[in-house]
Amino acid sequence: MKRKPLGIFLKGAGMGAADAVPGVSGGTIAFITGIYEELINTIKQFGPGALVALYRGGLKALAIHLNLAFLIPLLAGVAVSLVSVAHLALWLMDTHPLLLDGFFFGLVAASALVVGQAGDRWRIWYILPLLVGLFLARMLPSLMPLVLMLGNEALVVMVAGCIAISAMLLPGVSGSFLLLTMGLYGTIMGAIRSLDITIIALFGVGCVVGLALFSRLLSWLLKRHHGVTLQLLLGFIVGSLPVLWPWRELLRYQIGPEGQMIPLAYRYLLPDDYAMLTGGSAQVIGVVGLMIIGALLVVLLNRRSARRITTHSTDTAQR
């Protein structure tokens, strides 16, 4: 089946847009568009095996080994989207936070259904990895401020890159939100917008290390324990939903090294309670409407992806 670079580019753009928004994971977009396992296995190929492929078959063999026909348009989409959406995401977070949260809440909630249906027949002991995923999703943000205790600014940025990119590979775990809880979201997004080469390079080094290590772990888990791993990922997705609930009250926070507010705990409210607390509109119609749009988008993307996979399998069998 011939690849369509534009389609892969658009999926990368969706991943980049999701990763620019705290609370949403690019891994979620990769899963619902049907490229998640290919992405993990492609990233894993970067290692000593690539040098062997280059030595034995030249550049053509290297390109096949690294799956560059898939990776290059995907990364181009992520990069273009991150740079362009950085401005839009920050503006939407400031001016329309409820509507933005509503859209992504619907998108992520529907993604949980997609992941839940993707595995093998459900087994009772799948409850354990599901609970582990839920627990880790809830605990990770509270642990992120500890990164700032490393002291050295360059090391902090590199470790942040390693954690954020690893989170990007996990559906439901937002690298942007973890950066926010570290107090580094504004720093990194500002560096991307202003093309601060020093911070981008340090962050990039951390990303490379995180990709090299975490992609291998995920690839091994998906290959050896596919059903269990999907339940773990489902736990991460469900555990991330409260972060996107539009009507919430910040209870605890701390001030980061640059004076930014780092959220630590929220109280989740009903729309009427939120309106009473804030004295403003809960924007129920707009928020619920965007929740539905986000959920429908996931359903349509998943059906299109499933249809493409079925067609590919049929073509392969006929050959």
Secondary structure as GFF3:
##gff-version 3
##sequence-region A 1 319
A	DSSP	alpha_helix	5	19	.	.	.	ID=ss1
A	DSSP	alpha_helix	26	32	.	.	.	ID=ss2
A	DSSP	alpha_helix	36	44	.	.	.	ID=ss3
A	DSSP	alpha_helix	48	65	.	.	.	ID=ss4
A	DSSP	alpha_helix	68	95	.	.	.	ID=ss5
A	DSSP	alpha_helix	97	118	.	.	.	ID=ss6
A	DSSP	three_ten_helix	124	126	.	.	.	ID=ss7
A	DSSP	alpha_helix	127	143	.	.	.	ID=ss8
A	DSSP	three_ten_helix	144	150	.	.	.	ID=ss9
A	DSSP	alpha_helix	153	168	.	.	.	ID=ss10
A	DSSP	alpha_helix	175	182	.	.	.	ID=ss11
A	DSSP	alpha_helix	185	194	.	.	.	ID=ss12
A	DSSP	alpha_helix	197	224	.	.	.	ID=ss13
A	DSSP	alpha_helix	226	244	.	.	.	ID=ss14
A	DSSP	beta_strand	248	255	.	.	.	ID=ss15
A	DSSP	beta_strand	261	268	.	.	.	ID=ss16
A	DSSP	alpha_helix	271	278	.	.	.	ID=ss17
A	DSSP	alpha_helix	284	318	.	.	.	ID=ss18
###
